[in-house]
Amino acid sequence: MGNVVERLVAEILPYVAQRRGLLSDGQFGRSKGQSSIDAVAIILKRAHAAWTNGHITGVLLMDIMAAFPSVAKGRLVNLMKVREMDGDLIRWMKSFDSGHPVEIKIEGNAMERHPVEAGVPQGFPVSPILFAIYTSGLIKWVEQYVPAKGQASVDDPSLVVPGSTVNLVVMIAERCAPKCVELASR
């Protein structure tokens, strides 16, 4: 029964998150019609629009290292509460995200199991949208400081940077990275 509920939440949560403003316009959170191919198509559309206006486009591609294990559960719950998500969804998420023990095996010898205190369990249908909610502020925050348009497919954010010259595009892209690091350190 737990698997059925999890799949149902994985279908519902992206729509609720978008309706509550948790995801930025360019952020994909596992909804139908939101694949990597769709993300590339949006990037190409933005590049084409820049070319039409006589500009060039650069794309800063990033990967959030150790994405799922690095989620701070309390911050995720707080984000969901601040956006006034349904209390039942929040309680379900807290229940889903607790009690997943980790077991380390070294040369076939299993160590003692310990509960995981941080992170979202990877490999479950609902995990990508939970991570997307967790990182939802990244793109919005960078866009406030850098003239770039964000795009994210779960743990692979990118920024599309239009400009009139290669040097301008490079300069803008170089300003994106420190902003991302600054937000991550917070």
C-alpha positions as CSV (number, residue, x, y, z in Angstrom):
1,M,0.0,0.0,0.0
2,G,2.9,2.4,0.8
3,N,4.1,2.1,-2.8
4,V,0.7,3.1,-4.2
5,V,0.5,6.1,-1.9
6,E,4.1,7.1,-2.8
7,R,3.3,7.0,-6.6
8,L,0.1,9.0,-6.0
9,V,2.0,11.7,-4.1
10,A,4.7,11.7,-6.9
11,E,2.0,12.4,-9.4
12,I,0.2,15.1,-7.3
13,L,3.1,16.9,-5.7
14,P,4.6,18.6,-8.8
15,Y,1.2,20.2,-9.6
16,V,0.8,21.3,-6.0
17,A,4.3,22.7,-5.9
18,Q,3.8,24.7,-9.1
19,R,0.4,26.0,-8.0
20,R,1.9,27.1,-4.7
21,G,4.8,28.9,-6.4
22,L,7.5,26.6,-5.1
23,L,9.1,26.0,-8.5
24,S,10.5,28.7,-10.7
25,D,9.3,29.0,-14.3
26,G,12.3,27.1,-15.6
27,Q,12.4,24.4,-13.0
28,F,11.2,20.9,-13.9
29,G,10.0,18.8,-11.0
30,R,9.0,15.5,-12.6
31,S,5.7,16.5,-14.1
32,K,4.4,14.8,-17.3
33,G,5.9,16.4,-20.3
34,Q,9.0,17.6,-18.5
35,S,11.9,15.5,-19.6
36,S,15.5,16.3,-20.3
37,I,14.5,16.6,-24.0
38,D,12.0,19.3,-23.0
39,A,14.7,21.2,-21.0
40,V,17.0,21.2,-24.0
41,A,14.2,22.4,-26.3
42,I,13.5,25.3,-23.9
43,I,17.2,26.2,-23.9
44,L,17.3,26.1,-27.7
45,K,14.2,28.3,-27.9
46,R,15.8,30.9,-25.7
47,A,19.0,30.8,-27.8
48,H,17.0,31.2,-30.9
49,A,15.1,34.2,-29.4
50,A,18.5,35.8,-28.6
51,W,19.8,35.1,-32.1
52,T,16.7,36.7,-33.6
53,N,17.6,39.9,-31.7
54,G,21.2,39.8,-32.9
55,H,22.7,38.3,-29.7
56,I,24.6,35.2,-28.9
57,T,23.9,32.8,-26.1
58,G,26.0,30.8,-23.6
59,V,24.7,28.1,-21.3
60,L,26.2,27.5,-17.9
61,L,25.5,23.8,-17.1
62,M,25.8,22.7,-13.5
63,D,25.4,19.6,-11.5
64,I,24.5,19.6,-7.8
65,M,27.0,17.1,-6.3
66,A,25.6,14.6,-3.8
67,A,22.2,16.2,-4.4
68,F,19.7,13.9,-2.7
69,P,21.8,13.1,0.4
70,S,22.5,16.8,1.1
71,V,18.8,17.8,1.7
72,A,18.2,19.3,5.1
73,K,14.9,17.8,6.1
74,G,13.9,20.7,8.4
75,R,14.5,23.2,5.6
76,L,12.4,21.2,3.2
77,V,9.5,21.0,5.7
78,N,9.8,24.7,6.4
79,L,9.6,25.5,2.7
80,M,6.5,23.4,2.3
81,K,4.9,25.1,5.4
82,V,5.8,28.7,4.2
83,R,4.2,28.0,0.9
84,E,1.1,26.7,2.7
85,M,1.2,23.3,1.2
86,D,-1.4,20.8,2.5
87,G,-0.6,19.6,6.0
88,D,-1.3,16.0,5.0
89,L,1.3,16.2,2.3
90,I,3.8,17.7,4.7
91,R,3.1,15.0,7.3
92,W,3.4,12.3,4.6
93,M,6.7,13.7,3.5
94,K,8.1,13.8,7.0
95,S,7.0,10.2,7.5
96,F,8.4,9.1,4.1
97,D,11.7,10.8,4.8
98,S,12.2,9.3,8.2
99,G,13.4,5.9,9.3
100,H,15.4,5.0,6.2
101,P,18.4,3.2,7.7
102,V,21.7,3.0,6.0
103,E,23.9,-0.1,6.2
104,I,27.5,-0.1,5.1
105,K,29.1,-3.3,3.9
106,I,32.8,-3.7,3.8
107,E,34.1,-6.9,2.1
108,G,30.8,-8.6,2.7
109,N,30.7,-7.7,6.4
110,A,27.6,-5.6,7.3
111,M,28.1,-2.9,9.8
112,E,25.4,-1.8,12.3
113,R,22.4,-0.1,10.6
114,H,21.9,3.6,11.5
115,P,19.0,5.9,10.7
116,V,19.7,8.6,8.1
117,E,19.4,12.1,9.5
118,A,19.8,14.0,6.3
119,G,18.8,13.7,2.7
120,V,16.0,12.4,0.6
121,P,16.1,8.7,-0.3
122,Q,17.2,8.4,-3.9
123,G,15.5,6.0,-6.3
124,F,11.9,6.6,-5.2
125,P,9.4,8.2,-7.6
126,V,8.7,11.1,-5.2
127,S,12.4,12.0,-4.5
128,P,13.0,14.2,-7.6
129,I,10.1,16.5,-6.8
130,L,11.1,16.8,-3.1
131,F,14.6,17.8,-4.2
132,A,13.2,20.3,-6.7
133,I,11.1,21.8,-4.0
134,Y,14.2,21.9,-1.8
135,T,16.3,23.8,-4.4
136,S,13.4,25.9,-5.7
137,G,15.0,29.2,-4.6
138,L,18.3,28.7,-6.4
139,I,17.2,29.8,-9.9
140,K,15.0,32.6,-8.7
141,W,17.8,33.9,-6.4
142,V,20.5,33.8,-9.1
143,E,18.2,35.5,-11.6
144,Q,17.8,38.5,-9.3
145,Y,21.5,39.2,-9.4
146,V,22.6,38.0,-12.9
147,P,20.9,38.7,-16.2
148,A,20.4,35.0,-17.1
149,K,17.4,32.8,-17.4
150,G,17.4,29.7,-15.3
151,Q,16.5,26.2,-16.2
152,A,16.6,23.1,-14.0
153,S,15.9,19.5,-14.3
154,V,16.0,18.2,-10.7
155,D,19.7,18.3,-9.8
156,D,21.1,19.7,-13.1
157,P,20.4,23.5,-13.1
158,S,21.6,25.6,-16.0
159,L,21.5,29.2,-16.8
160,V,21.0,30.6,-20.3
161,V,23.0,33.8,-20.8
162,P,22.3,36.0,-23.8
163,G,24.7,38.8,-24.7
164,S,26.0,40.9,-27.6
165,T,29.6,39.6,-27.4
166,V,31.3,36.4,-26.3
167,N,33.2,38.4,-23.6
168,L,29.9,39.7,-22.2
169,V,28.3,36.3,-22.1
170,V,31.4,34.8,-20.4
171,M,31.5,37.7,-17.8
172,I,27.8,37.1,-16.9
173,A,28.3,33.3,-16.7
174,E,31.3,33.8,-14.4
175,R,29.1,35.9,-12.1
176,C,26.6,33.1,-11.8
177,A,28.8,30.6,-10.2
178,P,29.7,32.7,-7.1
179,K,26.0,33.5,-6.6
180,C,25.2,29.7,-6.6
181,V,28.0,29.0,-4.2
182,E,26.9,31.8,-1.9
183,L,23.3,30.5,-1.8
184,A,24.5,27.0,-1.2
185,S,26.7,28.1,1.7
186,R,23.6,29.7,3.4
